């Protein structure tokens, strides 16, 4: 099945181009902020999609739909908590990442 998909799409070549970026100076723990941001963005997207399945945006039923998600659905409180705290963590991590990029000069062109 994998060979059939590869023959028709060339997906592995695209994945290799996207993931094979050289890290100048070597990989370090201080370089995880970008990956952390990607993880948090995916978390926000997934929890947001789950919550939209239960949310009603009308002025009469919005509060009730949030209450239903929070108290009546299985792990609704957990999904809402992940979304809430994930958004705060994403803002903090974005600031840390931007500061790190500025300090390390990662925005500069590193052509040898």
N, CA, C and O of each residue as an XYZ file, in Angstrom:
448
protein
N       0.827     -1.187      0.000
C       0.000      0.000      0.000
C       0.878      1.261      0.000
O       0.587      2.232     -0.698
N       1.960      1.228      0.797
C       2.845      2.384      0.886
C       3.502      2.676     -0.466
O       3.609      3.835     -0.867
N       3.938      1.633     -1.164
C       4.566      1.822     -2.469
C       3.572      2.389     -3.465
O       3.932      3.244     -4.275
N       2.334      1.933     -3.423
C       1.292      2.427     -4.320
C       1.055      3.924     -4.102
O       0.948      4.684     -5.064
N       0.975      4.340     -2.842
C       0.789      5.761     -2.529
C       2.005      6.561     -2.967
O       1.871      7.650     -3.525
N       3.192      6.022     -2.715
C       4.424      6.718     -3.083
C       4.542      6.882     -4.601
O       4.953      7.941     -5.077
N       4.190      5.858     -5.352
C       4.264      5.939     -6.810
C       3.348      7.021     -7.366
O       3.675      7.640     -8.378
N       2.226      7.257     -6.733
C       1.251      8.210     -7.249
C       1.391      9.626     -6.692
O       0.967     10.588     -7.331
N       1.986      9.758     -5.502
C       2.041     11.085     -4.879
C       3.448     11.626     -4.680
O       3.633     12.843     -4.670
N       4.440     10.767     -4.522
C       5.789     11.233     -4.209
C       5.862     11.842     -2.812
O       6.645     12.761     -2.570
N       5.053     11.331     -1.906
C       4.914     11.892     -0.566
C       6.207     11.829      0.243
O       6.507     12.767      0.981
N       6.974     10.757      0.124
C       8.189     10.637      0.941
C       9.213     11.709      0.572
O       9.944     12.187      1.439
N       9.272     12.091     -0.701
C      10.192     13.154     -1.116
C       9.778     14.488     -0.486
O      10.635     15.255     -0.047
N       8.484     14.765     -0.439
C       7.980     15.992      0.184
C       8.268     16.003      1.681
O       8.682     17.026      2.226
N       8.054     14.882      2.343
C       8.324     14.786      3.778
C       9.807     14.978      4.053
O      10.177     15.656      5.012
N      10.659     14.387      3.222
C      12.101     14.534      3.421
C      12.532     15.988      3.261
O      13.355     16.471      4.039
N      11.997     16.688      2.276
C      12.339     18.094      2.061
C      11.882     18.937      3.251
O      12.589     19.853      3.671
N      10.703     18.632      3.795
C      10.167     19.415      4.906
C      10.906     19.146      6.217
O      11.065     20.062      7.024
N      11.358     17.925      6.445
C      11.958     17.564      7.720
C      13.482     17.601      7.732
O      14.085     17.570      8.805
N      14.106     17.664      6.585
C      15.562     17.591      6.523
C      16.157     18.990      6.385
O      16.709     19.340      5.341
N      16.039     19.778      7.436
C      16.615     21.124      7.440
C      17.822     21.122      8.370
O      17.714     20.713      9.526
N      18.964     21.573      7.875
C      20.147     21.562      8.733
C      20.021     22.574      9.872
O      19.510     23.678      9.684
N      20.490     22.185     11.040
C      20.500     23.059     12.206
C      21.932     23.501     12.419
O      22.783     22.700     12.807
N      22.204     24.782     12.164
C      23.567     25.288     12.290
C      23.965     25.323     13.761
O      23.220     25.825     14.602
N      25.121     24.798     14.059
C      25.588     24.735     15.438
C      25.132     23.480     16.155
O      25.460     23.293     17.326
N      24.387     22.618     15.486
C      23.922     21.378     16.092
C      22.598     21.547     16.827
O      22.226     22.653     17.220
N      21.910     20.456     17.002
C      20.626     20.474     17.708
C      20.868     20.599     19.208
O      21.744     19.937     19.765
N      20.086     21.450     19.849
C      20.204     21.665     21.285
C      18.816     21.734     21.889
O      17.825     21.905     21.179
N      18.751     21.600     23.199
C      17.466     21.683     23.888
C      16.835     23.063     23.752
O      15.616     23.206     23.850
N      17.661     24.074     23.527
C      17.108     25.427     23.395
C      16.370     25.614     22.075
O      15.749     26.658     21.872
N      16.416     24.652     21.186
C      15.743     24.751     19.896
C      14.372     24.074     19.883
O      13.810     23.876     18.806
N      13.828     23.720     21.013
C      12.556     22.998     21.034
C      11.338     23.918     21.014
O      10.210     23.439     20.903
N      11.545     25.229     21.117
C      10.397     26.130     21.228
C       9.543     26.154     19.965
O       8.319     26.242     20.060
N      10.150     26.080     18.800
C       9.385     26.039     17.552
C       8.540     24.779     17.460
O       7.376     24.831     17.064
N       9.127     23.648     17.825
C       8.374     22.390     17.808
C       7.267     22.416     18.851
O       6.177     21.892     18.622
N       7.550     23.025     19.995
C       6.520     23.169     21.021
C       5.357     24.006     20.534
O       4.203     23.712     20.846
N       5.651     25.047     19.771
C       4.590     25.879     19.210
C       3.739     25.103     18.214
O       2.517     25.252     18.191
N       4.373     24.280     17.396
C       3.623     23.458     16.446
C       2.714     22.492     17.201
O       1.550     22.316     16.839
N       3.250     21.865     18.253
C       2.432     20.954     19.060
C       1.247     21.683     19.671
O       0.123     21.184     19.618
N       1.479     22.859     20.251
C       0.391     23.610     20.867
C      -0.627     24.071     19.838
O      -1.823     24.096     20.128
N      -0.181     24.435     18.645
C      -1.119     24.830     17.596
C      -2.023     23.662     17.219
O      -3.233     23.833     17.072
N      -1.438     22.475     17.062
C      -2.240     21.289     16.740
C      -3.195     20.973     17.882
O      -4.346     20.611     17.642
N      -2.725     21.107     19.132
C      -3.592     20.890     20.293
C      -4.764     21.865     20.277
O      -5.902     21.467     20.524
N      -4.495     23.145     19.988
C      -5.558     24.141     19.925
C      -6.558     23.802     18.826
O      -7.766     23.930     19.022
N      -6.062     23.372     17.680
C      -6.947     23.031     16.568
C      -7.836     21.834     16.916
O      -9.044     21.862     16.676
N      -7.241     20.799     17.474
C      -8.005     19.583     17.792
C      -9.033     19.852     18.892
O     -10.197     19.473     18.754
N      -8.617     20.500     19.978
C      -9.571     20.774     21.059
C     -10.634     21.775     20.607
O     -11.784     21.693     21.040
N     -10.264     22.710     19.746
C     -11.253     23.653     19.219
C     -12.296     22.960     18.369
O     -13.482     23.278     18.460
N     -11.872     22.019     17.545
C     -12.819     21.266     16.715
C     -13.737     20.421     17.585
O     -14.936     20.339     17.323
N     -13.185     19.793     18.619
C     -14.013     18.991     19.524
C     -15.049     19.881     20.224
O     -16.213     19.503     20.353
N     -14.619     21.052     20.668
C     -15.548     21.930     21.376
C     -16.617     22.514     20.456
O     -17.733     22.773     20.906
N     -16.300     22.725     19.176
C     -17.318     23.257     18.267
C     -18.449     22.259     18.029
O     -19.553     22.642     17.642
N     -18.169     20.982     18.262
C     -19.226     19.984     18.118
C     -20.320     20.164     19.167
O     -21.447     19.710     18.965
N     -20.006     20.819     20.285
C     -20.966     20.988     21.366
C     -21.429     22.432     21.539
O     -22.390     22.681     22.267
N     -20.770     23.386     20.888
C     -21.043     24.800     21.128
C     -22.160     25.315     20.233
O     -22.233     24.978     19.051
N     -23.016     26.127     20.807
C     -24.080     26.793     20.061
C     -23.867     28.295     20.191
O     -23.938     28.823     21.300
N     -23.608     29.002     19.089
C     -23.238     30.414     19.177
C     -24.405     31.395     19.320
O     -24.219     32.591     19.099
N     -25.580     30.929     19.677
C     -26.697     31.869     19.811
C     -26.664     32.530     21.187
O     -26.091     31.996     22.136
N     -27.280     33.683     21.271
C     -27.264     34.432     22.534
C     -28.094     33.744     23.618
O     -27.909     34.024     24.802
N     -28.977     32.876     23.242
C     -29.817     32.201     24.240
C     -29.262     30.855     24.693
O     -29.593     30.388     25.783
N     -28.433     30.233     23.881
C     -27.976     28.886     24.248
C     -26.460     28.745     24.378
O     -25.973     27.637     24.604
N     -25.711     29.818     24.243
C     -24.247     29.716     24.322
C     -23.794     29.245     25.702
O     -22.986     28.322     25.808
N     -24.302     29.864     26.743
C     -23.895     29.485     28.087
C     -24.276     28.031     28.375
O     -23.492     27.286     28.963
N     -25.457     27.636     27.966
C     -25.915     26.266     28.190
C     -25.064     25.245     27.460
O     -24.812     24.160     27.985
N     -24.619     25.576     26.261
C     -23.790     24.629     25.522
C     -22.413     24.478     26.175
O     -21.857     23.381     26.196
N     -21.868     25.562     26.702
C     -20.584     25.471     27.409
C     -20.760     24.678     28.704
O     -19.907     23.862     29.053
N     -21.853     24.914     29.409
C     -22.148     24.154     30.634
C     -22.277     22.669     30.308
O     -21.748     21.825     31.032
N     -22.979     22.347     29.219
C     -23.149     20.956     28.821
C     -21.785     20.316     28.529
O     -21.520     19.193     28.958
N     -20.933     21.024     27.807
C     -19.597     20.491     27.505
C     -18.795     20.298     28.784
O     -18.131     19.276     28.958
N     -18.856     21.263     29.664
C     -18.043     21.250     30.886
C     -18.498     20.171     31.870
O     -17.659     19.512     32.484
N     -19.789     19.981     32.029
C     -20.293     19.132     33.117
C     -20.987     17.847     32.683
O     -21.078     16.910     33.476
N     -21.475     17.774     31.462
C     -22.274     16.610     31.065
C     -21.568     15.644     30.120
O     -21.920     14.465     30.073
N     -20.580     16.120     29.368
C     -19.902     15.227     28.433
C     -18.692     14.581     29.107
O     -18.126     15.126     30.055
N     -18.313     13.422     28.603
C     -17.144     12.732     29.137
C     -15.889     13.512     28.785
O     -15.631     13.798     27.616
N     -15.121     13.849     29.792
C     -13.865     14.582     29.657
C     -14.016     15.937     28.971
O     -13.041     16.469     28.440
N     -15.212     16.499     28.973
C     -15.412     17.830     28.408
C     -14.645     18.874     29.182
O     -14.094     19.806     28.595
N     -14.602     18.729     30.503
C     -13.844     19.654     31.340
C     -12.364     19.609     30.994
O     -11.674     20.628     31.025
N     -11.880     18.398     30.660
C     -10.473     18.223     30.326
C     -10.145     18.876     28.979
O      -9.124     19.550     28.846
N     -11.007     18.676     27.991
C     -10.794     19.278     26.672
C     -10.833     20.800     26.772
O     -10.002     21.487     26.178
N     -11.790     21.321     27.518
C     -11.889     22.776     27.680
C     -10.685     23.324     28.445
O     -10.186     24.402     28.122
N     -10.222     22.599     29.442
C      -9.034     23.002     30.181
C      -7.786     22.985     29.320
O      -6.967     23.902     29.389
N      -7.634     21.934     28.498
C      -6.496     21.880     27.574
C      -6.512     23.071     26.625
O      -5.473     23.669     26.348
N      -7.697     23.407     26.132
C      -7.809     24.525     25.197
C      -7.487     25.848     25.899
O      -6.795     26.701     25.343
N      -7.985     26.005     27.096
C      -7.762     27.239     27.851
C      -6.286     27.429     28.196
O      -5.695     28.460     27.874
N      -5.705     26.447     28.841
C      -4.307     26.569     29.254
C      -3.342     26.472     28.072
O      -2.258     27.054     28.101
N      -3.743     25.733     27.031
C      -2.918     25.666     25.825
C      -2.797     27.009     25.136
O      -1.746     27.329     24.581
N      -3.866     27.803     25.165
C      -3.794     29.123     24.531
C      -2.837     30.034     25.290
O      -2.071     30.778     24.677
N      -2.873     29.982     26.602
C      -1.934     30.789     27.389
C      -0.504     30.327     27.179
O       0.402     31.145     27.021
N      -0.300     29.020     27.179
C       1.041     28.478     26.966
C       1.547     28.828     25.574
O       2.738     29.080     25.389
N       0.651     28.843     24.601
C       1.056     29.164     23.240
C       1.532     30.609     23.132
O       2.508     30.883     22.434
N       0.870     31.523     23.801
C       1.289     32.923     23.762
C       2.654     33.104     24.442
O       3.520     33.810     23.926
N       2.834     32.473     25.584
C       4.111     32.573     26.292
C       5.229     31.947     25.465
O       6.308     32.525     25.335
N       4.971     30.769     24.908
C       5.988     30.083     24.118
C       6.316     30.846     22.839
O       7.462     30.835     22.389
N       5.328     31.505     22.252
C       5.586     32.311     21.056
C       6.520     33.473     21.388
O       7.428     33.777     20.615
N       6.306     34.115     22.520
C       7.194     35.201     22.928
C       8.610     34.688     23.203
O       9.588     35.305     22.781
N       8.720     33.566     23.906
C      10.039     32.982     24.192
C      10.734     32.610     22.886
O      11.929     32.856     22.723
N       9.985     32.016     21.957
C      10.551     31.610     20.676
C      11.033     32.827     19.872
O      12.126     32.804     19.305
N      10.224     33.875     19.826
C      10.640     35.081     19.098
C      11.883     35.704     19.732
O      12.780     36.159     19.023
N      11.936     35.724     21.048
C      13.112     36.260     21.746
C      14.339     35.424     21.436
O      15.416     35.969     21.190
N      14.191     34.114     21.445
C      15.310     33.224     21.159
C      15.793     33.386     19.722
O      17.000     33.404     19.481
N      14.882     33.503     18.770
C      15.263     33.698     17.373
C      16.043     35.003     17.220
O      17.029     35.062     16.486
N      15.599     36.037     17.912
C      16.289     37.318     17.845
C      17.686     37.236     18.459
O      18.656     37.709     17.868
N      17.785     36.635     19.644
C      19.074     36.542     20.338
C      20.064     35.671     19.566
O      21.231     36.037     19.433
N      19.615     34.527     19.056
C      20.503     33.598     18.352
C      20.769     34.039     16.914
O      21.662     33.493     16.265
N      20.025     35.003     16.408
C      20.202     35.451     15.029
C      19.741     34.421     14.016
O      20.288     34.346     12.916
N      18.748     33.633     14.369
C      18.282     32.562     13.491
C      17.564     33.097     12.256
O      17.346     32.347     11.304
N      17.199     34.356     12.247
C      16.526     34.959     11.109
C      17.504     35.322      9.988
O      17.087     35.633      8.873
N      18.795     35.280     10.287
C      19.801     35.649      9.288
C      20.035     34.513      8.302
O      19.854     33.340      8.627
N      20.439     34.884      7.094
C      20.743     33.899      6.068
C      22.107     33.293      6.363
O      23.098     34.018      6.450
N      22.173     31.967      6.517
C      23.420     31.288      6.887
C      24.036     30.578      5.681
O      24.358     29.392      5.758
N      24.197     31.281      4.593
C      24.790     30.676      3.399
C      26.306     30.729      3.545
O      26.870     31.776      3.862
N      26.952     29.611      3.317
C      28.427     29.556      3.437
C      29.100     29.935      2.152
O      30.329     29.942      2.077
